[in-house]
């Protein structure tokens, strides 16, 4: 194991017994640290980490730690790329043992110190839980905090990259991301493209970087009768419906999507668009829709739980995700599992999912190319049954692979002195 062992002032509480996991062997206690989980003000955030944590909790003992930066309220300083709020210590999510907590910060100003301050807040919580291993999703600042805290306790640390925590890094964030990837016992990525970025851009050792592709909830994301879904959701049965599912932020390509859709709508009276989600651009959307003259053509159902997302996908002709950057865009997999073809920016791991029989890839930030691809996808003859059958990897599969990674790291670690 990289890093330090137990320090002289580390005091460990007695470890409660853990049940045997279903895969056999010695049961593990895993501390999963992530700031990305569904919260009341953003239900779509971190849905895939929640699914991973829930499935992993079915195999072994897991406690999920949810760090939240409590930003000082200063004029002109507020997070601009995501909806910000705070959940209390009594907040719960289905299927996981959750411990939310906060630490102080200043938007933008404390970026370089958030990892260290976060580690101070996390360490006593990990000490009380007594994990065998720490698993952190989101490289900086929370993976950095998890790495520092795990070294203080003398246990291994695995960090998992999700997307923009690898692909959209610069300045001090890039420097600290490199330090985390160098110090972690293993790095997990959700796509081969992210694995390559971790190695070539950030210098992670290839032996330490492992790809574990996300899964889907196959009980939720499956083909549905389109007419029935449209009747349920109030969508014109004759519409040509494009659906977007995700955060309402500029980097998801929403400006380009509205430009592309407006061009299609100008020549196709049946064209409709559904924007499923929420985010910092929510307040801007009505004015943007009016500016393009498409306010009567666009549905805005808000952020939704997975079943609601699946119903909108089931009602749609095409799903689009015109992001500037992605890790492994799981909503694309979910759409294909529903038998819905996709039009997706060729970024991150999208090219590992999209093939000519299930969708089209387009360059990011190119509304003209997006318009052409959407128009083509809306009239193409897709084998929806075949594409749905090709996507069957579930969250249990992800949990088994993740637990295997944890066991391998523990097997390779030197004794921690317990």
matplotlib code that plots the C-alpha trace (Angstrom):
import matplotlib.pyplot as plt

x = [0.0, 1.3, 1.6, 2.0, 0.8, -0.8, 0.4, 1.2, -1.8, -4.3, -6.9, -9.2, -12.5, -13.5, -14.8, -18.3, -18.7, -19.7, -21.9, -20.5, -20.8, -22.6, -19.4, -17.7, -14.4, -13.6, -16.3, -15.0, -15.9, -15.8, -16.0, -17.4, -16.8, -18.5, -20.1, -22.2, -25.5, -29.2, -30.4, -33.8, -32.8, -31.1, -32.6, -30.6, -27.2, -25.0, -27.7, -25.2, -23.0, -26.1, -26.8, -23.3, -23.3, -26.7, -25.6, -22.2, -24.0, -25.8, -22.4, -20.5, -20.6, -20.6, -21.0, -21.4, -19.9, -21.4, -19.1, -20.7, -19.0, -20.8, -20.0, -19.7, -22.4, -20.4, -21.8, -21.0, -19.5, -21.7, -21.2, -22.0, -21.8, -24.2, -27.2, -26.0, -27.8, -27.2, -28.8, -28.8, -27.3, -30.7, -30.9, -31.3, -31.2, -32.8, -30.5, -27.4, -26.0, -25.5, -23.6, -23.8, -21.5, -20.2, -16.9, -16.4, -15.3, -15.5, -16.6, -13.5, -11.2, -10.9, -10.4, -6.8, -7.5, -10.9, -9.1, -7.1, -10.1, -12.3, -9.7, -9.9, -13.6, -13.6, -10.8, -12.7, -15.7, -13.6, -11.9, -15.3, -16.4, -13.0, -13.0, -10.8, -10.6, -11.7, -13.4, -13.8, -15.8, -14.7, -11.0, -10.6, -11.3, -13.0, -10.7, -7.8, -9.5, -10.2, -6.6, -5.2, -7.7, -7.0, -3.3, -3.8, -5.7, -3.3, -5.8, -5.8, -7.6, -9.2, -10.3, -12.9, -13.1, -16.6, -16.0, -15.3, -13.1, -10.6, -11.6, -12.2, -9.2, -6.9, -4.6, -4.5, -7.3, -5.1, -2.1, -4.0, -5.8, -2.3, -1.3, -4.4, -4.0, -0.3, -1.0, -4.0, -3.6, -5.9, -7.8, -11.2, -12.6, -15.9, -14.5, -11.4, -11.2, -11.0, -8.4, -6.2, -6.6, -5.7, -2.5, -1.4, -2.6, -2.2, 0.6, -1.2, 0.6, -1.2, -1.1, -3.1, -5.9, -8.8, -11.9, -15.3, -18.1, -21.4, -24.6, -28.3, -31.4, -32.8, -36.1, -36.6, -34.9, -36.5, -38.7, -42.1, -45.1, -44.5, -48.2, -49.1, -46.2, -47.3, -50.9, -49.6, -47.3, -49.6, -47.4, -49.0, -49.1, -48.0, -45.0, -41.4, -40.0, -36.4, -35.6, -32.6, -32.0, -29.4, -28.3, -29.2, -25.7, -24.0, -21.4, -24.1, -24.6, -28.1, -27.4, -26.4, -29.4, -31.9, -30.3, -30.4, -34.0, -35.2, -33.9, -35.7, -38.9, -38.9, -39.5, -41.2, -44.5, -44.4, -41.1, -41.1, -38.4, -38.5, -35.8, -35.8, -33.7, -32.8, -29.8, -28.4, -29.8, -33.4, -34.2, -32.8, -34.7, -38.0, -36.3, -34.1, -37.1, -39.0, -35.9, -35.9, -39.7, -40.1, -41.7, -44.8, -42.8, -40.8, -41.8, -40.1, -41.1, -38.3, -35.9, -37.2, -36.6, -35.4, -38.9, -40.0, -36.8, -37.5, -41.1, -39.9, -37.3, -40.0, -42.2, -39.4, -38.1, -34.5, -32.5, -29.7, -26.8, -24.7, -22.2, -18.8, -17.3, -18.4, -17.0, -19.3, -22.7, -25.0, -28.2, -27.1, -26.9, -30.3, -31.8, -30.4, -31.7, -35.1, -34.8, -34.4, -31.7, -29.3, -27.5, -24.5, -21.3, -18.2, -16.5, -15.2, -16.5, -19.5, -17.7, -17.5, -21.3, -22.7, -22.6, -24.2, -27.1, -28.0, -27.2, -25.1, -22.0, -21.5, -18.7, -19.3, -20.3, -21.5, -25.2, -25.3, -23.9, -26.3, -29.3, -28.3, -27.9, -31.1, -33.0, -31.5, -32.2, -35.8, -36.6, -34.2, -35.5, -34.0, -34.1, -35.2, -35.6, -32.1, -30.5, -32.4, -31.2, -27.6, -27.6, -28.1, -25.2, -26.8, -25.6, -25.0, -22.3, -20.8, -20.8, -19.1, -16.4, -15.9, -15.7, -13.1, -11.0, -11.2, -10.1, -7.2, -6.0, -6.2, -4.4, -1.6, -1.4, 1.2, -0.2, -1.7, -0.6, -3.9]
y = [0.0, 3.5, 6.0, 6.0, 3.5, 4.3, 7.4, 7.4, 9.5, 7.4, 5.8, 3.2, 2.3, -1.4, -2.7, -4.2, -7.6, -7.6, -10.2, -12.5, -11.2, -13.3, -13.9, -15.7, -14.9, -12.5, -9.8, -6.3, -2.9, -0.3, 3.4, 4.9, 8.7, 10.8, 14.2, 13.1, 11.6, 12.3, 15.1, 16.8, 19.8, 17.7, 14.2, 13.2, 14.0, 10.9, 8.4, 5.9, 6.2, 5.6, 2.5, 1.2, 1.9, 0.1, -3.0, -3.1, -2.9, -6.1, -7.9, -6.5, -3.8, -0.3, 3.1, 6.0, 9.4, 12.4, 15.5, 18.8, 22.2, 24.7, 27.9, 31.2, 33.6, 36.4, 38.8, 37.8, 34.4, 31.3, 28.0, 28.6, 25.1, 23.2, 23.6, 24.0, 23.1, 21.1, 18.0, 17.4, 14.5, 12.7, 12.6, 9.1, 7.3, 3.9, 0.9, 2.6, 3.4, 7.2, 9.7, 13.3, 16.0, 19.4, 21.4, 25.1, 26.7, 29.8, 29.4, 29.4, 30.8, 27.7, 25.3, 24.6, 23.8, 22.0, 18.6, 19.3, 20.7, 17.9, 15.4, 16.9, 16.5, 13.0, 11.4, 11.1, 9.7, 7.0, 6.3, 5.6, 3.3, 1.4, 0.5, -2.1, 0.1, 3.5, 3.9, 7.5, 8.6, 12.1, 12.7, 16.2, 17.4, 14.4, 11.7, 13.8, 14.0, 10.3, 9.5, 11.7, 10.3, 6.7, 7.1, 8.5, 5.3, 3.0, 1.5, 1.3, 3.9, 3.4, 6.4, 6.3, 8.9, 9.6, 12.1, 15.8, 15.1, 13.7, 15.4, 18.9, 19.8, 22.7, 24.8, 23.8, 21.2, 19.4, 19.4, 18.0, 15.5, 14.2, 13.9, 11.8, 9.5, 9.0, 8.2, 6.0, 2.2, 1.8, 4.1, 3.0, 4.5, 4.0, 3.9, 3.1, 6.8, 7.8, 5.1, 6.5, 10.0, 9.0, 7.4, 9.8, 13.1, 12.6, 10.0, 7.3, 3.9, 1.7, -1.3, 0.7, 1.8, -0.5, 0.0, -0.9, 0.0, 1.2, -0.9, -0.2, -1.1, -3.7, -3.8, -0.1, 0.5, -1.8, -1.3, 0.3, 0.7, 4.2, 5.0, 4.2, 6.3, 9.3, 9.0, 8.8, 11.8, 14.0, 13.8, 14.1, 10.5, 11.8, 13.8, 13.2, 13.5, 14.1, 13.7, 15.1, 13.8, 15.4, 18.5, 21.9, 23.4, 24.9, 22.1, 19.5, 21.3, 22.7, 25.9, 23.8, 21.5, 24.4, 25.8, 22.4, 21.7, 25.1, 24.5, 21.1, 22.6, 25.3, 22.7, 19.9, 20.8, 17.4, 18.0, 18.1, 18.2, 17.1, 18.4, 16.1, 17.4, 20.5, 22.7, 26.2, 27.0, 26.2, 29.9, 30.9, 28.3, 30.1, 33.1, 30.9, 29.0, 32.2, 33.6, 30.5, 30.5, 27.0, 27.4, 25.6, 22.6, 21.9, 19.8, 20.6, 17.9, 18.6, 16.3, 12.7, 9.4, 6.6, 5.3, 8.7, 9.0, 5.6, 6.6, 9.7, 7.7, 5.1, 7.9, 9.3, 8.6, 9.7, 10.5, 13.1, 14.1, 16.8, 17.2, 18.9, 16.2, 12.9, 9.9, 7.0, 8.6, 6.1, 7.7, 6.7, 3.1, 3.4, 4.7, 1.9, -0.6, 1.0, 0.5, 4.2, 5.3, 8.0, 11.1, 11.8, 13.9, 11.9, 12.6, 10.4, 6.9, 7.6, 5.9, 2.7, 2.6, 4.0, 1.9, 2.3, 0.1, 2.1, 5.7, 8.5, 10.3, 14.0, 16.5, 18.5, 22.2, 21.9, 22.7, 22.2, 18.6, 17.9, 19.1, 16.9, 13.8, 14.4, 14.8, 11.6, 9.6, 10.7, 9.1, 6.1, 2.5, 1.2, -2.3, -1.3, -4.8, -5.8, -2.7, -3.2, -6.8, -5.6, -3.7, -6.0, -5.3, -4.7, -2.9, -6.3, -6.9, -3.5, -4.3, -7.7, -6.1, -3.3, -5.7, -7.8, -4.7, -4.0, -7.5, -7.4, -4.1, -5.5, -8.7, -6.6, -4.2, -4.6, -5.3, -2.2, -3.1, -4.2]
z = [0.0, -0.9, 1.9, 5.7, 8.2, 11.6, 13.3, 17.0, 17.9, 15.9, 18.2, 16.8, 18.3, 18.5, 15.1, 15.2, 13.6, 9.9, 8.2, 5.6, 2.1, -0.5, -2.6, 0.3, 1.9, 4.7, 4.9, 4.1, 5.6, 2.9, 3.4, 0.2, 0.0, -2.6, -3.0, -5.9, -4.8, -5.5, -3.2, -2.9, -5.0, -7.7, -8.0, -11.1, -9.6, -8.7, -9.6, -10.9, -7.8, -5.7, -7.7, -7.3, -3.6, -3.1, -5.1, -3.3, 0.1, -0.9, -1.0, 2.0, 4.7, 3.2, 4.8, 2.4, 3.5, 1.7, 2.1, 1.4, 1.3, 3.4, 1.5, 3.2, 2.0, 0.4, -2.2, -5.7, -4.8, -5.4, -7.2, -10.9, -12.5, -10.3, -8.0, -4.5, -1.3, 1.8, 3.4, 7.1, 9.0, 9.0, 5.2, 3.9, 0.5, -0.3, 0.2, 1.7, 5.1, 4.6, 6.7, 5.4, 6.8, 6.0, 5.9, 5.3, 2.0, -0.2, -3.9, -6.1, -3.3, -1.3, -4.2, -3.4, 0.3, 0.1, -0.1, 3.1, 5.0, 3.8, 5.1, 8.5, 8.6, 7.2, 9.3, 12.6, 10.8, 9.1, 12.4, 14.1, 11.2, 11.0, 7.3, 5.8, 2.7, 1.5, -2.0, -3.2, -6.2, -7.5, -7.7, -6.3, -3.7, -2.2, -3.5, -2.1, 1.3, 1.3, 0.4, 3.2, 5.7, 4.7, 5.0, 8.5, 9.4, 7.6, 5.2, 1.3, -0.8, -4.3, -6.2, -9.0, -11.7, -13.2, -16.1, -15.7, -12.7, -15.3, -18.5, -17.3, -15.1, -15.3, -13.0, -9.4, -10.0, -12.6, -10.3, -7.3, -9.5, -10.6, -6.9, -6.1, -9.0, -8.2, -4.5, -4.7, -4.5, -7.5, -9.9, -11.3, -14.5, -16.3, -19.8, -21.8, -22.8, -19.2, -18.4, -21.2, -19.9, -16.4, -17.8, -20.5, -19.2, -15.4, -15.3, -13.5, -13.6, -16.1, -13.8, -11.2, -13.5, -14.0, -16.1, -14.5, -16.8, -15.3, -15.4, -15.7, -13.7, -16.1, -14.2, -15.1, -18.4, -20.9, -24.0, -23.3, -25.7, -27.1, -27.6, -24.0, -22.7, -24.8, -23.6, -20.0, -20.4, -22.6, -25.7, -29.2, -30.6, -34.0, -32.6, -33.6, -30.1, -29.1, -25.4, -23.4, -19.9, -17.7, -15.9, -17.2, -17.6, -20.7, -20.9, -21.6, -24.9, -24.2, -26.2, -29.3, -28.8, -28.8, -31.9, -33.7, -32.6, -33.6, -37.2, -37.3, -35.9, -38.5, -41.2, -39.3, -37.5, -35.7, -34.0, -30.2, -27.6, -24.0, -21.5, -18.5, -15.6, -13.7, -13.1, -13.1, -16.5, -15.5, -15.0, -18.4, -20.4, -20.9, -22.4, -24.6, -25.9, -26.7, -28.5, -30.7, -31.1, -29.8, -26.4, -27.5, -28.8, -25.7, -22.6, -19.3, -16.8, -14.4, -12.6, -12.2, -10.6, -12.8, -13.6, -14.8, -16.9, -18.4, -19.3, -21.1, -23.0, -23.8, -25.3, -27.5, -31.0, -30.2, -27.1, -27.5, -25.3, -27.0, -24.1, -24.4, -22.1, -20.7, -18.8, -19.6, -20.4, -18.7, -19.9, -23.4, -22.3, -20.6, -23.7, -25.9, -23.3, -23.8, -27.6, -28.2, -30.7, -29.6, -31.0, -28.8, -28.9, -29.7, -26.3, -23.5, -23.6, -25.9, -28.8, -26.7, -26.5, -29.8, -32.9, -36.3, -35.3, -32.2, -32.9, -34.3, -33.0, -33.7, -32.9, -29.7, -29.9, -33.5, -33.8, -37.5, -37.2, -34.4, -36.5, -39.3, -37.1, -35.2, -38.5, -39.8, -36.6, -36.5, -39.9, -39.9, -39.6, -36.3, -35.0, -31.5, -30.2, -31.2, -29.7, -26.4, -26.1, -26.4, -23.1, -20.1, -17.7, -14.3, -11.1, -9.4, -12.1, -11.3, -7.6, -8.1, -10.2, -7.6, -4.7, -6.7, -7.2, -3.4, -2.5, -5.0, -3.5, 0.0, -1.0, -2.4, 0.5, 3.2, 6.6, 8.2, 11.7, 13.0]

ax = plt.figure().add_subplot(projection="3d")
ax.plot(x, y, z, "-o")
ax.set_aspect("equal")
plt.show()
